Amino acid sequence: MTRLSVNINKIATLRNSRGGDTPNLVQVAVDCQTFGADGITVHPRPDQRHITRKDVFDLKSIITTEYNIEGYPSEDFIEMVLDVKPEQATLVPDGPDVITSCSGWDTVKFKEFLQKVIFRFKEAGIRTSIFVDPKIKMIEGAKICGADRIELYTEDYALNYSHNKKKAVFNYVEAAKKATVLGLGINAGHDLNLDNLEYFSKQVPNLLEVSIGHALISDAIYLGLENTIQMYRRLL
């Protein structure tokens, strides 16, 4: 079964909007795992507008499933990940001013940069995934960079799913096939939700993990966190 990693950025956003410690991020992460999440994802940003540096360290001791830290590999991010040693680091090309992830890496243009970052993580025993668009050239580039996995950026799929789901998923299927041939593991994330997740997971071969935050936390407002996590798991 494809694993479900719950991104808890939005919980941190809610907490930060009032200051203090409500809701408690660590307790939410514990509960997500109890409710069936296969992993916890966080994306600390330089301005700490949701996940803070302290959060990243606080979560390490309570995650019993899989800890995935994603972010732009600036030197301070790299050093933090090396200190925490999560099971997985996901490299995204976001600059400090973007609201959310909006593109995959150009793994050809940034080959040397990514190779150096990945080498440091792999030396520490940290599995590394690169956030990429579903383009064969970028998949091949990820392999050359030394990545263990790719994370397919699924916004385009989500935007076009309701219009023509077969066409929307086509490039992702082809990208996954290429990644499998190259020996890369396959993750996916961004705007996957209760409507489009099941079709994606059934069509994309060898999908190991999806990371879902915004939609899942939004659904939990109406459906409850435990119920929502179980609903997502059943779709996988």
Long-range contacts (C-beta under 8 A, 24 or more apart in sequence): 1-233, 1-236, 2-201, 2-207, 2-208, 2-209, 2-210, 2-236, 3-38, 3-39, 3-66, 3-208, 3-209, 3-210, 3-236, 4-36, 4-37, 4-38, 4-39, 4-209, 4-210, 4-212, 4-229, 4-232, 4-233, 4-236, 5-37, 5-38, 5-39, 5-40, 5-41, 5-66, 5-68, 5-209, 5-210, 5-211, 5-212, 6-32, 6-37, 6-39, 6-40, 6-41, 6-211, 6-212, 6-213, 6-216, 6-229, 7-41, 7-42, 7-43, 7-189, 7-211, 7-212, 7-213, 7-214, 7-216, 8-32, 8-40, 8-41, 8-42, 8-51, 8-213, 8-217, 9-42, 9-43, 9-50, 9-51, 9-213, 9-214, 10-50, 10-213, 10-214, 10-217, 10-218, 11-217, 12-42, 12-50, 12-51, 12-52, 12-55, 13-49, 13-50, 16-49, 16-50, 25-51, 25-55, 25-58, 25-59, 26-58, 26-59, 26-62, 28-225, 29-59, 29-62, 29-63, 30-62, 31-225, 31-226, 32-225, 32-229, 33-63, 33-64, 33-65, 35-225, 35-226, 35-229, 35-230, 36-226, 36-229, 36-230, 36-233, 37-65, 37-229, 38-65, 38-66, 38-209, 39-63, 39-65, 39-66, 39-67, 39-68, 39-87, 39-88, 39-209, 39-211, 40-65, 40-66, 40-67, 40-68, 41-68, 41-69, 41-70, 41-90, 41-211, 41-213, 42-68, 42-69, 42-70, 43-69, 43-70, 43-71, 43-92, 43-101, 44-69, 44-71, 44-77, 44-80, 45-71, 45-94, 45-96, 46-74, 46-76, 46-96, 47-96, 53-80, 56-80, 56-84, 57-83, 57-84, 60-84, 60-85, 60-86, 68-129, 68-211, 70-131, 70-211, 72-96, 73-113, 73-114, 73-117, 78-117, 78-120, 78-121, 81-121, 81-126, 82-120, 82-121, 82-124, 82-126, 85-124, 85-125, 85-126, 86-126, 87-126, 87-127, 88-126, 88-127, 88-128, 88-129, 88-149, 89-121, 89-126, 89-127, 89-128, 89-129, 90-128, 90-129, 90-130, 90-131, 90-151, 90-187, 90-211, 91-117, 91-118, 91-128, 91-129, 91-130, 91-131, 92-131, 93-131, 100-190, 100-214, 101-131, 101-153, 101-190, 102-155, 103-133, 103-153, 104-130, 104-131, 104-132, 104-133, 104-135, 104-138, 104-153, 105-130, 105-131, 105-132, 105-138, 105-141, 105-142, 106-138, 106-141, 107-132, 107-138, 107-140, 107-141, 107-142, 107-144, 107-145, 108-137, 108-138, 108-141, 111-141, 111-144, 111-145, 114-145, 114-146, 114-147, 115-144, 115-145, 115-146, 118-145, 118-146, 118-147, 119-146, 122-146, 122-148, 129-185, 129-187, 132-175, 134-171, 134-172, 134-174, 134-175, 135-171, 135-175, 136-174, 136-175, 136-178, 139-175, 139-178, 139-179, 139-182, 139-184, 140-178, 140-182, 142-179, 142-184, 143-182, 143-183, 143-184, 147-184, 148-184, 148-185, 149-184, 149-185, 149-186, 149-187, 149-208, 150-175, 150-179, 150-184, 150-185, 150-186, 150-187, 151-187, 151-188, 151-189, 151-211, 152-176, 152-186, 152-187, 152-188, 152-189, 152-204, 153-189, 153-190, 154-188, 154-189, 154-190, 154-191, 154-192, 154-200, 155-190, 155-191, 157-191, 157-196, 157-200, 158-190, 158-191, 158-192, 158-193, 158-196, 159-191, 161-195, 161-196, 161-199, 162-195, 165-196, 165-199, 169-199, 169-200, 169-203, 169-204, 172-200, 172-203, 172-204, 173-203, 173-204, 173-205, 176-204, 176-205, 176-206, 176-207, 177-205, 179-206, 180-205, 180-206, 187-211, 191-215, 193-219, 194-219, 194-231, 194-232, 194-235, 197-232, 197-235, 197-236, 198-235, 198-236, 201-235, 201-236, 210-236
